[in-house]
Amino acid sequence: MPVTKRKRCLSCGNCFECDQCFAACPEQAIIKLGPGRGYNYKYDICTGCGVCFEQCPCHAIEMIPEPATAVSEQIA
């Protein structure tokens, strides 16, 4: 257990594959790639709810706002 806790302390900002984001995602938009390979994200089905971000104990997930859609017409 001490090794696990030490690894956790030294992993701030680095994913150590605890699976909390994977388990918390309500849309199943996170795919586990296997031990040591991390995760992949299905951005097309992600709703941006931020549950994965909130569950990550080492803050390895960064939420980035989507760019605003350009307005093709101006209303006068």
C-alpha positions in Angstrom: 0.0 0.0 0.0 2.8 2.6 0.7 4.1 2.2 -2.8 0.6 2.9 -4.2 0.2 6.0 -2.1 3.7 7.2 -3.0 2.9 6.7 -6.7 -0.3 8.6 -6.3 1.5 11.6 -4.7 4.1 11.7 -7.4 1.5 11.5 -10.2 -0.1 14.9 -9.9 -1.2 15.8 -13.4 -0.2 12.3 -14.7 -2.8 9.5 -15.2 -2.0 6.4 -13.3 -5.0 4.5 -14.7 -7.2 4.3 -11.5 -10.3 3.9 -13.7 -12.4 6.5 -11.9 -13.0 8.5 -15.0 -13.8 5.3 -17.0 -16.3 4.2 -14.4 -17.9 7.6 -13.9 -18.6 8.5 -17.5 -22.4 8.4 -18.0 -22.1 8.3 -21.8 -19.4 5.6 -21.9 -17.2 7.9 -24.0 -14.0 6.7 -22.4 -12.3 3.6 -23.7 -9.8 1.7 -21.6 -6.9 0.7 -23.9 -5.2 -1.7 -21.4 -2.6 -1.7 -18.7 0.0 1.0 -19.4 -1.8 2.2 -22.5 -4.2 4.8 -20.9 -7.5 5.7 -22.3 -9.0 7.0 -25.5 -12.0 9.4 -25.7 -14.9 9.3 -28.0 -15.4 13.0 -28.5 -18.4 12.5 -30.8 -20.5 11.1 -28.0 -19.0 13.0 -25.1 -21.5 15.6 -23.8 -18.9 17.6 -21.9 -20.6 17.1 -18.5 -17.2 17.1 -16.7 -17.9 14.1 -14.5 -14.6 12.4 -15.6 -12.7 15.7 -14.8 -14.3 15.8 -11.3 -13.5 12.2 -10.6 -9.9 12.3 -11.6 -7.8 12.3 -8.3 -4.6 13.5 -10.0 -6.1 16.2 -12.3 -4.9 14.5 -15.4 -8.0 15.5 -17.5 -8.2 19.0 -18.8 -11.6 20.3 -20.0 -11.3 22.6 -23.0 -14.3 24.6 -24.3 -15.4 23.8 -27.8 -14.8 26.7 -30.3 -17.9 28.8 -30.9 -19.6 28.1 -34.2 -19.2 31.0 -36.6 -22.4 32.9 -37.4 -22.9 32.9 -41.1 -25.5 35.7 -41.1 -25.7 38.9 -39.2 -29.1 40.0 -38.1 -29.6 43.7 -38.7 
